[in-house]
Amino acid sequence: MKQSTGRVALDRTAAEELARTLRAVADPTRLQILSIVLGSAEGRATVGQLADTLMLSQPTVTHHVRILVSDGFLKREQAGKLGWLSVDPGRRAAVEDFLR
């Protein structure tokens, strides 16, 4: 279906995917997590570092990180005992747009 603006209306699958993405970033804590990771010197952070910076418990941060990882905004890499989180390169532009 074409709309008067020349854009094609979202089909159901695309609309559901967009809604899931918007739910993932429609939380202040998750936006803060993305901004901290994106703005860190190494471009990565641990859950412990995020918890300390946000002054939240690690289980609370882990809950938010799990949502961001499952939606593909963050990726997790294990390095020894530490799990490092970084913004997925494929979603970096979207994250930067959300944080403007």
Secondary structure as UniProt FT lines:
FT   TURN            4..5
FT   HELIX           12..25
FT   HELIX           28..39
FT   TURN            41..42
FT   STRAND          44..45
FT   HELIX           47..54
FT   HELIX           58..70
FT   TURN            71..72
FT   STRAND          74..79
FT   TURN            80..81
FT   STRAND          82..87
FT   HELIX           89..91
FT   HELIX           92..98
//
